[in-house]
């Protein structure tokens, strides 16, 4: 009898927004990772990554949250999040929270080295080039979320995988890498500026001729989907993981069940 060795162990960082507003993104992430040969766990002890507190200048609470996240995910080979902003926070900003702390420095370095955004992990770490089981007969346009693009270099990876989805065609919008206006707490602090930014974004989305808007950050997607709905647009918004996993047959973001 032969035993097939288990794949890498992955701790899935679900993210607050996915947990509370769009659990299907989490299930899609699990499917994509398991299809790629990973053993996936979802640590019950995980909490917020600390990004809202960090961006608001509350370093003490941000660090307390970061300590909890690091403890929860230390047993796994990799930490993967279906969000460029959460992955960017953990991978590029945790060092700032623990700078000069000799007790935590090694643990933080080990944690950040194994932390990845979902699509980047599939493409860059696991070498996944296609998702042949997926089908989505729509024209899509892709929004490059700020943190994923600028902190983690995520741009080509989602487009490459989307090209392997049966029936899908990509139509690029003008300035896909321009902010949607969400920015986490930014949209709460500066609603008028945020609204002006998202109005420009939805105009570009509409002009692309796409029927579906995709992105890798649920916060951005909720912001853009909300504006599209208020404008009466028929364009639907989905997380890229849902399409890649073949789990895009349910209601789009902001639609009723």
C-alpha positions in Angstrom: 0.0 0.0 0.0 1.4 3.4 -0.9 0.5 6.6 0.8 0.2 9.9 -1.1 2.1 12.6 0.9 -0.1 15.5 2.0 0.3 18.8 0.4 1.4 22.0 2.2 -0.7 23.0 5.2 -2.4 26.3 4.7 -4.1 28.4 7.3 -6.8 30.4 5.6 -7.1 33.9 6.9 -10.8 34.4 6.1 -10.9 38.2 6.7 -13.6 40.1 8.5 -15.6 41.2 5.5 -15.7 37.7 4.0 -16.8 36.2 7.3 -19.6 38.7 7.8 -20.7 39.6 4.3 -19.6 37.1 1.7 -18.8 33.7 3.1 -18.9 32.2 -0.4 -15.5 33.8 -1.0 -14.0 31.8 1.9 -15.5 28.6 0.6 -14.2 29.4 -2.9 -10.7 30.0 -1.5 -10.8 26.6 0.3 -11.8 24.9 -2.9 -9.1 26.5 -5.0 -6.5 25.6 -2.4 -7.6 22.1 -2.0 -7.8 21.6 -5.7 -4.2 22.7 -5.9 -3.2 20.0 -3.4 -3.1 21.9 -0.1 -4.5 20.8 3.3 -6.6 23.8 4.4 -7.5 24.8 8.0 -9.4 27.8 9.2 -8.1 28.6 12.7 -11.1 29.5 15.0 -8.9 31.9 17.0 -8.2 34.3 14.1 -9.4 37.9 14.4 -9.0 41.1 12.4 -5.6 41.6 10.9 -5.4 45.0 12.6 -5.4 47.1 9.5 -8.3 49.6 10.5 -6.5 50.3 13.8 -3.1 50.6 12.1 -4.4 53.0 9.5 -6.1 55.1 12.2 -2.9 55.4 14.2 -3.9 53.1 17.0 -0.7 51.1 17.1 -1.4 49.5 20.5 -4.6 47.7 19.4 -3.1 46.9 16.0 -0.2 45.2 17.6 -2.4 43.3 20.0 -4.5 42.0 17.1 -1.3 41.1 15.2 0.0 39.1 18.1 -3.2 37.0 18.1 -3.0 36.5 14.4 0.6 35.3 14.5 -0.2 32.9 17.3 -3.2 31.4 15.5 -1.3 30.8 12.3 2.1 29.6 13.5 1.4 25.9 13.1 0.9 26.2 9.3 3.3 26.1 6.4 1.5 29.1 4.8 -0.9 31.8 5.6 -3.2 32.7 2.7 -5.9 35.5 2.5 -8.4 36.2 -0.2 -7.6 39.9 0.1 -4.7 42.0 -1.0 -5.3 44.6 1.7 -5.3 42.1 4.6 -2.4 40.1 3.1 -0.6 43.4 2.5 -1.1 44.5 6.1 0.2 41.3 7.5 3.1 40.8 5.1 4.4 44.4 4.8 3.3 46.2 7.9 3.6 43.8 10.8 7.4 44.5 10.9 6.6 48.1 11.8 4.5 47.1 14.8 7.2 44.9 16.3 10.3 47.0 15.3 13.0 46.7 17.9 11.2 43.9 19.8 13.8 41.1 20.2 11.3 38.7 21.7 8.9 38.9 18.7 11.2 39.7 15.8 11.9 36.1 14.7 8.2 35.1 15.0 7.2 38.1 12.9 9.8 37.4 10.3 8.7 33.7 10.0 5.0 34.8 9.8 5.5 37.4 7.1 7.7 35.2 5.0 4.9 32.6 4.7 2.0 35.0 4.2 0.4 35.4 0.7 -2.7 36.7 -1.1 -4.8 33.9 -2.5 -4.3 34.3 -6.3 -0.7 35.2 -5.9 -0.1 32.1 -3.8 -1.8 29.9 -6.4 0.2 31.4 -9.3 3.5 32.4 -7.8 4.0 29.8 -5.1 2.1 26.7 -6.3 2.6 27.3 -10.0 -1.1 27.0 -10.9 -1.6 28.1 -14.5 -5.2 27.1 -15.2 -8.5 26.3 -13.5 -10.0 23.9 -16.1 -13.1 23.0 -14.1 -14.4 26.6 -14.0 -16.8 28.1 -16.5 -18.3 31.6 -16.6 -19.8 32.8 -19.9 -19.5 36.5 -19.2 -17.4 39.5 -20.2 -15.5 40.7 -17.2 -13.4 43.7 -16.3 -10.9 43.5 -13.5 -10.1 46.2 -10.8 -6.6 46.2 -9.4 -7.0 47.0 -5.7 -4.5 49.4 -4.3 -2.9 47.2 -1.6 -2.7 44.0 -3.7 -1.1 45.9 -6.6 1.2 48.3 -4.9 2.3 46.3 -1.8 2.2 42.7 -3.3 2.6 43.2 -7.0 -0.7 41.4 -8.0 -1.7 42.3 -11.5 -0.9 39.7 -14.1 -1.7 36.7 -11.9 -5.6 37.0 -11.7 -5.8 37.8 -15.4 -3.7 34.8 -16.4 -5.9 32.5 -14.3 -9.1 34.1 -15.6 -8.1 33.4 -19.2 -8.3 29.7 -18.4 -12.0 30.0 -17.4 -14.3 28.5 -20.0 -16.5 31.1 -21.8 -15.0 34.1 -20.0 -13.6 37.1 -21.9 -11.7 40.0 -20.3 -12.3 43.6 -21.3 -10.0 46.1 -19.6 -11.5 49.3 -18.2 -9.6 52.6 -18.5 -7.3 53.0 -15.5 -8.0 49.6 -13.8 -5.2 50.4 -11.2 -6.9 53.7 -10.0 -8.4 53.6 -6.5 -12.1 52.9 -6.1 -12.4 55.3 -3.2 -13.0 52.7 -0.5 -9.7 52.8 1.4 -11.2 51.2 4.6 -11.7 54.0 7.1 -11.0 56.6 4.4 -14.5 56.3 3.0 -15.9 56.9 6.5 -13.7 59.9 7.2 -14.0 61.5 3.8 -17.3 60.4 2.3 -17.5 63.2 -0.3 -14.1 62.5 -1.7 -14.7 58.8 -1.6 -17.9 59.2 -3.5 -16.3 61.4 -6.2 -13.6 58.7 -6.7 -16.0 55.8 -6.9 -18.2 57.7 -9.4 -15.2 58.0 -11.8 -14.5 54.3 -11.2 -18.0 53.2 -12.0 -18.0 55.3 -15.2 -14.9 53.5 -16.3 -16.4 50.1 -15.4 -19.6 50.9 -17.4 -17.6 52.2 -20.4 -15.7 48.9 -20.6 -18.8 47.1 -21.8 -18.3 44.3 -19.3 -21.2 42.5 -17.7 -19.3 41.5 -14.5 -16.8 43.4 -12.3 -14.1 41.3 -10.6 -11.5 42.2 -8.0 -9.6 40.5 -5.2 -10.7 42.7 -2.3 -14.2 42.5 -0.9 -14.1 46.0 0.6 -13.4 47.5 -2.9 -16.0 45.2 -4.4 -18.7 46.2 -1.9 -17.9 49.9 -2.5 -18.1 49.6 -6.2 -21.1 47.2 -6.2 -23.0 49.6 -4.0 -22.4 52.5 -6.2 -23.3 50.5 -9.3 -26.6 49.5 -7.7 -27.5 53.0 -6.7 -26.8 54.1 -10.3 -29.2 51.4 -11.6 -26.4 49.6 -13.4 -27.0 46.0 -14.5 -23.3 45.2 -14.0 -22.7 42.5 -11.3 -19.8 42.4 -9.0 -18.0 39.2 -7.8 -14.8 38.2 -6.1 -12.3 36.7 -8.5 -12.1 33.6 -6.3 -15.7 32.8 -6.8 -15.3 32.7 -10.6 -12.0 30.8 -10.5 -13.6 28.2 -8.2 -16.7 27.8 -10.4 -18.8 29.1 -7.6 -20.3 32.1 -9.3 -23.8 30.8 -9.9 -25.4 32.5 -6.9 -26.4 36.1 -6.2 -23.7 38.7 -7.0 -22.5 41.1 -4.3 -25.4 43.3 -3.1 -28.1 41.1 -4.7 -30.8 39.4 -2.7 -30.8 35.6 -2.3 
